[in-house]
Amino acid sequence: MKLIIFAGPPTCGKTTVIKQVIRRILKKGLKPAYLKIDVLYADEDVQFNRELVFPLKKYTQGSSVLTTAT
């Protein structure tokens, strides 16, 4: 298993880069997974689930529930 970590301030382009990386990984026949840990709120999992098909997990601060989409 290989791990890629994306970090940075809001609106710096992380989601755009992640989408491109995931598309390239899928084209190679590999199976990406996405784990989102956020201190506030994020909806990238909804965007990714609409555009790409792969396992997604999200955890936000203050939430005791881990949201999963496949």
KANOR-V247391 format. One record per residue. PSI is psi in radians with two decimals (999 if undefined). NEAR is the number of other ideal C-beta (glycine too) atoms within 12 Angstrom. Layout:
psi/near
PSI/NEAR
PSI/NEAR
This chain:
psi/near
2.38/7
2.59/11
2.32/9
2.25/18
2.29/14
2.24/22
2.64/14
2.99/13
2.84/8
2.55/14
0.46/8
-0.06/12
0.20/14
-0.84/22
-0.73/26
-0.78/18
-0.75/18
-0.76/32
-0.77/24
-0.73/18
-0.77/25
-0.73/30
-0.74/19
-0.67/16
-0.77/20
-0.69/20
-0.53/12
-0.02/12
0.20/8
2.91/16
1.67/16
2.79/27
2.71/26
2.17/38
2.07/25
2.13/34
2.06/20
2.60/22
-0.23/13
-1.87/14
2.50/17
2.54/25
0.36/18
-0.56/31
-0.65/31
-0.78/18
-0.85/20
-0.69/31
-0.58/23
-0.69/13
-0.60/20
2.70/29
1.87/17
2.88/25
2.40/20
2.45/29
2.47/22
2.43/28
2.22/22
2.61/20
2.42/13
-0.12/10
2.27/16
0.07/8
2.32/10
2.04/15
2.29/25
2.40/17
2.50/23
999/15
